[in-house]
Amino acid sequence: MPIHIPPNEISLTFARSSGAGGQNVNKTSTKAILRWPVGHSLVLSYEEKTRARIKLANKINNNDEVVIMSEEERSQPQNRALAISNLQALVNQALRAPKKRRPTMPTKASKLRRLESKKIRSRVKAGRARAYDV
């Protein structure tokens, strides 16, 4: 079940974007900087917070905040929506439990196929050997 982070836990600031965009970039603050404090979240349990901290370690600053920047679009509302959706996706992906590995054994037929291919390869290499006159 996907986790939804409420807007009151997110703080958004805006700054001037870099890159292409001409005069629009120079006069408007379209880059969205989203901060979400993991420790203060009311939506996640203690175990989920710990898991999120481990999985999102590269995106968390010293204040225990996930920081996401979005400056791909030319408008502030689009960048805001993009940053929020990125946060939701990151958190949901971090909280997804990995699948348990079920150990398997190779089948008898696959073992025989492997051995047969090794024999063929061995014959090919043996055929390349020089025969010395004795």
C-alpha positions as a Markdown table, in Angstrom:
| # | Residue | x | y | z |
|---|---|---|---|---|
| 1 | Met | 0.0 | 0.0 | 0.0 |
| 2 | Pro | 1.6 | 3.3 | -1.0 |
| 3 | Ile | 2.3 | 5.9 | 1.7 |
| 4 | His | 1.0 | 9.4 | 1.1 |
| 5 | Ile | 3.0 | 12.2 | 2.7 |
| 6 | Pro | 0.7 | 15.0 | 3.8 |
| 7 | Pro | 1.5 | 18.6 | 2.5 |
| 8 | Asn | 1.9 | 19.9 | 6.1 |
| 9 | Glu | 5.0 | 17.8 | 6.6 |
| 10 | Ile | 6.7 | 19.2 | 3.5 |
| 11 | Ser | 8.4 | 22.6 | 3.3 |
| 12 | Leu | 8.9 | 24.1 | -0.2 |
| 13 | Thr | 11.2 | 27.0 | -1.1 |
| 14 | Phe | 11.9 | 28.4 | -4.5 |
| 15 | Ala | 15.0 | 29.8 | -6.1 |
| 16 | Arg | 16.2 | 31.0 | -9.5 |
| 17 | Ser | 16.7 | 28.1 | -11.9 |
| 18 | Ser | 19.9 | 27.6 | -13.9 |
| 19 | Gly | 20.4 | 26.6 | -17.5 |
| 20 | Ala | 18.4 | 27.5 | -20.6 |
| 21 | Gly | 15.3 | 29.6 | -20.5 |
| 22 | Gly | 16.5 | 33.1 | -21.4 |
| 23 | Gln | 15.2 | 36.1 | -19.6 |
| 24 | Asn | 12.5 | 34.0 | -17.9 |
| 25 | Val | 15.2 | 32.2 | -15.8 |
| 26 | Asn | 16.8 | 35.5 | -14.8 |
| 27 | Lys | 13.7 | 37.1 | -13.4 |
| 28 | Thr | 11.6 | 34.3 | -11.9 |
| 29 | Ser | 12.2 | 31.8 | -9.1 |
| 30 | Thr | 11.0 | 28.5 | -10.7 |
| 31 | Lys | 13.3 | 25.9 | -9.1 |
| 32 | Ala | 11.5 | 24.1 | -6.3 |
| 33 | Ile | 13.5 | 22.9 | -3.3 |
| 34 | Leu | 11.5 | 20.4 | -1.2 |
| 35 | Arg | 12.5 | 19.4 | 2.4 |
| 36 | Trp | 10.9 | 16.6 | 4.3 |
| 37 | Pro | 12.1 | 15.9 | 7.9 |
| 38 | Val | 12.0 | 12.1 | 8.2 |
| 39 | Gly | 12.2 | 12.0 | 12.0 |
| 40 | His | 9.1 | 14.4 | 12.4 |
| 41 | Ser | 6.9 | 12.4 | 10.1 |
| 42 | Leu | 3.6 | 11.3 | 11.6 |
| 43 | Val | 2.8 | 9.0 | 8.7 |
| 44 | Leu | 5.7 | 6.5 | 9.2 |
| 45 | Ser | 6.3 | 4.2 | 12.1 |
| 46 | Tyr | 9.8 | 4.0 | 13.8 |
| 47 | Glu | 10.8 | 1.0 | 11.7 |
| 48 | Glu | 9.7 | 2.7 | 8.5 |
| 49 | Lys | 11.7 | 5.8 | 9.4 |
| 50 | Thr | 14.8 | 3.7 | 10.0 |
| 51 | Arg | 14.3 | 1.9 | 6.7 |
| 52 | Ala | 13.8 | 5.2 | 4.9 |
| 53 | Arg | 16.9 | 6.7 | 6.5 |
| 54 | Ile | 19.0 | 3.7 | 5.3 |
| 55 | Lys | 17.6 | 3.6 | 1.8 |
| 56 | Leu | 17.6 | 7.4 | 1.2 |
| 57 | Ala | 21.0 | 8.1 | 2.9 |
| 58 | Asn | 22.3 | 10.0 | -0.1 |
| 59 | Lys | 19.4 | 12.3 | -0.1 |
| 60 | Ile | 19.3 | 13.1 | 3.6 |
| 61 | Asn | 21.2 | 16.1 | 5.0 |
| 62 | Asn | 22.6 | 16.7 | 8.5 |
| 63 | Asn | 19.2 | 18.0 | 9.7 |
| 64 | Asp | 17.6 | 14.6 | 9.0 |
| 65 | Glu | 15.7 | 16.0 | 6.0 |
| 66 | Val | 15.2 | 14.5 | 2.6 |
| 67 | Val | 16.1 | 17.3 | 0.1 |
| 68 | Ile | 14.8 | 17.2 | -3.5 |
| 69 | Met | 15.3 | 19.9 | -6.1 |
| 70 | Ser | 13.3 | 20.2 | -9.3 |
| 71 | Glu | 14.2 | 22.7 | -12.0 |
| 72 | Glu | 13.2 | 20.7 | -15.1 |
| 73 | Glu | 10.1 | 22.7 | -16.0 |
| 74 | Arg | 9.8 | 26.4 | -16.7 |
| 75 | Ser | 7.0 | 27.1 | -14.3 |
| 76 | Gln | 7.0 | 27.0 | -10.5 |
| 77 | Pro | 3.8 | 24.9 | -10.1 |
| 78 | Gln | 5.0 | 22.2 | -12.4 |
| 79 | Asn | 8.4 | 22.0 | -10.6 |
| 80 | Arg | 6.5 | 21.9 | -7.3 |
| 81 | Ala | 4.3 | 19.0 | -8.5 |
| 82 | Leu | 7.3 | 17.2 | -9.9 |
| 83 | Ala | 9.3 | 17.5 | -6.6 |
| 84 | Ile | 6.3 | 16.2 | -4.6 |
| 85 | Ser | 5.7 | 13.3 | -6.9 |
| 86 | Asn | 9.5 | 12.5 | -6.8 |
| 87 | Leu | 9.4 | 12.5 | -3.0 |
| 88 | Gln | 6.3 | 10.2 | -2.9 |
| 89 | Ala | 8.0 | 7.8 | -5.3 |
| 90 | Leu | 11.3 | 7.7 | -3.5 |
| 91 | Val | 9.7 | 7.1 | -0.1 |
| 92 | Asn | 7.4 | 4.3 | -1.5 |
| 93 | Gln | 10.3 | 2.7 | -3.2 |
| 94 | Ala | 12.4 | 2.9 | 0.0 |
| 95 | Leu | 9.7 | 1.3 | 2.1 |
| 96 | Arg | 9.1 | -1.6 | -0.3 |
| 97 | Ala | 10.4 | -4.8 | 1.3 |
| 98 | Pro | 12.7 | -6.8 | -0.9 |
| 99 | Lys | 11.6 | -10.2 | -2.1 |
| 100 | Lys | 12.8 | -13.1 | -0.1 |
| 101 | Arg | 15.2 | -15.2 | -2.2 |
| 102 | Arg | 14.1 | -18.8 | -2.5 |
| 103 | Pro | 17.2 | -21.0 | -3.0 |
| 104 | Thr | 16.9 | -23.3 | -6.0 |
| 105 | Met | 18.9 | -26.3 | -7.3 |
| 106 | Pro | 19.8 | -26.9 | -11.0 |
| 107 | Thr | 17.8 | -29.6 | -12.6 |
| 108 | Lys | 19.3 | -32.8 | -13.7 |
| 109 | Ala | 18.7 | -31.9 | -17.4 |
| 110 | Ser | 20.5 | -28.6 | -17.0 |
| 111 | Lys | 23.5 | -30.3 | -15.3 |
| 112 | Leu | 23.7 | -32.7 | -18.2 |
| 113 | Arg | 23.5 | -29.9 | -20.8 |
| 114 | Arg | 26.3 | -28.0 | -19.0 |
| 115 | Leu | 28.5 | -31.1 | -18.9 |
| 116 | Glu | 27.8 | -31.9 | -22.6 |
| 117 | Ser | 28.8 | -28.4 | -23.7 |
| 118 | Lys | 32.0 | -28.6 | -21.6 |
| 119 | Lys | 32.8 | -31.9 | -23.4 |
| 120 | Ile | 32.2 | -30.4 | -26.8 |
| 121 | Arg | 34.4 | -27.4 | -25.9 |
| 122 | Ser | 37.1 | -29.7 | -24.6 |
| 123 | Arg | 37.1 | -31.7 | -27.9 |
| 124 | Val | 37.4 | -28.4 | -29.9 |
| 125 | Lys | 40.4 | -27.3 | -27.9 |
| 126 | Ala | 42.0 | -30.8 | -28.0 |
| 127 | Gly | 41.7 | -30.7 | -31.8 |
| 128 | Arg | 43.9 | -27.5 | -31.9 |
| 129 | Ala | 46.8 | -29.2 | -30.1 |
| 130 | Arg | 49.9 | -29.9 | -32.2 |
| 131 | Ala | 50.7 | -33.5 | -32.7 |
| 132 | Tyr | 54.5 | -34.0 | -32.3 |
| 133 | Asp | 56.4 | -36.7 | -34.3 |
| 134 | Val | 57.9 | -39.2 | -31.9 |
